[in-house]
Amino acid sequence: MSSTSKLRLGPLPRQEVVKLTFACPASTKADLDRYAALHAQIYGETVDTLQLIPYMLEAFMARDRAFRRGKEIR
């Protein structure tokens, strides 16, 4: 991947946060670490791997049609 390519997850906005505990397989942690390194290389700002998880989950849920439909039922 060239350094001019953009990742699906863009620069991270600043937001109020709530701390959660997150457990995942070691292979997923390794992938998250690689993604964080690539994100830092592309956007020029070092981010902790844990900072990426909420934005990845948010992007995933935003694209999940069944979840969005369920959200509208309320």
N, C-alpha and C positions, 0 to 999 in steps of 0.2 A: 504494500500500500504506500503510495507516495505521500509526502508530508503535506501536499496541497489538498488531499482528499479530506472530506468532512466525515465525521462519525455521526451516526444517527442521534447520539446524545451530544448536543451542542455545549457551549459554555454554561457553567452552572450559575444560576441566580442565587442571591443571598436570601435566605428565608428563616423564619422562626422554626426551630426543630424540637422534636420530642424524641427522647432516647428510647430505643428498643434494643433487645438482645436478638442477634441474628446468628443462626447456625447453618452451615452449608457443607457440602462435601469439599475435601481438599482440592479437588480438580476445579470446582467452581471458584474457590478462593484464588487459585492460580490464574484462572481466566479473568477474574475481576482485577487482579494485580496487573496483568498484561494490559487490560483495557485502560486502567488508570494511567499507566505509563504512556500508552499511545495517546490518550486524551491530553496529557501534559505536554507531550511532544508537539501535537497539532495546535493546541490553544495557548501554549506558553505559560501555563500556570499549573503548578503541582497540586494535585488533589489526592486526598487520602482515599483509599479504596472504599471505605465505609461511606464517604460522601456521595459516591456514585449510586449506591443501592436505591435510595429513595427516588431518585430521578429516573432510574431504569424501571422501577416498579410503576411509577406514575405514567411513564410513556407506554408501558405494556398495557396498563388498565385503560388508558385513553384509546388504544387501538382495538380493544376487545369488544366486539359488537354486542355479544350476549351480556356482558357486564354493563355496558352503557344502557342497553334496553332495560335491564333489571333496575338500574339506578333511576330511570325515569318513572318507574311504577309507583314509587313512594307517593 
